[in-house]
Amino acid sequence: MYRRRTCRRHVTSRQRGRHVSPPPPEPHVGPYAHPGFSATRRGARLARLLAAHQLTEWSHPHGTEAHDTVVLVVAELATNAVLHGHVPGRDFALSLSHDESRGTVRIEVTDTHPAQPTQRTPSTDENGGRGLLLVDALAADWGVQDRLGPGKTVWAECVTGGSPI
């Protein structure tokens, strides 16, 4: 017995002759968190790019002092997580929160390595070792806190405008 197969073809509004635009997405106003970036250079770069995008969503466009400061601090903390906080098979996480009333952005980078970061003063002929010096110079405040599970969270708060801390 032959059975006729019916096929429902999805017809879009454009195919029906009328074009309906979807509503624009709502801007993200709450905290931003990404649960895991690979602990590689590419992961650190992606963390920096996503932070830059989020700052633009929070009305701190590329080229402003607040944008450039926060992006540089994210880049340094993410690079430290990759270079010094790397545990094979584990990622690092990034969290950003914007407090408009205080005029700050809080950056948190979490990794699973147990060692605490140390700020040091490298000699003039060393190629590295200046990341936390930059964070200390650019951020209004920064520190390290333990986290649930292995590792630590390195955080920094940067002034974006409004009333400074």
N, C-alpha and C positions, 0 to 999 in steps of 0.2 A: 504494500500500500504506500503510495507516494504521499508524503506529508509536506505541505508547503511551509517553508521557513519564512517567518516574518522578520524583517529587519527594521528596527526603528532608527532612523537617522536623526541625529541631534541637529536641530535647526536653530541657528543663532538668530538674534534679533536683526543682525545686518542682512542675513539671507531672507528674512521676511520683509525687507524693504525699509525698515526703520533702524536707526542706529541709536543705541542707548549707551551712554558712557557710564562706566562704573563710578561710584563716588570716590573722591580722592582719599588716599589713606590718611588716617589721623596721625599727626606727629607724635612721636614717643616722648612723653613728658616725665615718666617715672625713671627709676634707676635702670641702668642697662647692665646686663650680666651675660657673659659668654662662658659656658661651663668648661670648655676645654679647647685649648690651642695646642697643636703639636709642639713639643719642646725643641724646635728647630728655628733656624733663621727665618724661614718662611712663616712659621707661626708667630714670631715676634713682629714681622712685617705686617701680617694680617691684623694683629691686635692693634697696631698703630693706625692702620687704615680704617678699621672699624671705629676706633675712638675718634678719629678725625670726622668721620661721617656722623657719628652721634653728636659731636659738638656742633656741627652745622645744623642738625635737627633742633638743638637747644639754642639756636640763634647766636652762635659764636662762629661765624664763617671763617673760612680759610684766609689767612693773612692778618687776622686780628691778633693782638698780643695774647689774649686768653687762649685762643685756639692753639697758637704755636707753642705756648708754654705747656699746656696740658698734653699735647701730642708728644713733645720732647720728653716729658716725664714718663708718659706711658712707654715710649720707646726704650728709655733707659731701664725702667723696671722690668719690662718684658725681656729685654736682652739679658739682664742679670738672671732672670728665671731660667732662661735657656742656657746660659754659660755656666752659672754657678749653682742653680737649683735643679738641674736636670737629673732625673732618676729614670733609668731605662724603662720604657713601657708606660710612663706617666706623662700627663699633659700639665699645662699650667692654665689657670683661669684668670679672667679679667672682669672686674666689676667697676662701673662708673656710676656715680650719683651726683645730681646737680641740686644744690640748695640755693635757690634764688634769693631767699631772705637774707642769707649770710654772704651771698656772692661768691660761692665756692663750688668747685668740683672735687669730689673725693674719688681717688683712684686706688683700687686694691688689686694687687697681683698675688695670686696664691700658687705656691708650688709644693711639692711633697718632699723636698730635701730637708733634713733636720738642721743643717748648719745655718746659723744666723748671719746675715750680711754684716760686714764691718766696713766702716768708712776709713779710708787710708789716704795718705798723701803720697802719690807716686813721684818718683824722680822725673826730671825733665826729659830723660831719654827713654822712658817707658812708653809703650804704645797704648796701654789700657790702664784701668784702675781709677778712672775719673767719673764713673757713672753716678755714684752716690754723692760725690761732690757737686755735680750738676743738679741732682735732685734737691740737695740741701740748699743750693743757691736759688733755685727757681720756685720751690714749693714753700708755702707759708708754714707748713708743718709736715712732718713725716715720721714714720716709726715702723716697728715690727710687732706683730701680735701672734700668739699661738692660734692654731686652728683646731677644730675637731678632726681627729685623725692625724696622720703624719704630716709634717711640714709646718709652714708658716705663711702668714699673709703680710706682705710689705705694702703699706699704704702711704699715700701722700695727699695733701689738700692744697689745691692751687686757687688763688684768688682770680675771679673772672670779672669782677665789677661789683657795683652795689656797695654795701657796707663791708669793709675789710674785717677779717677776724682779729 
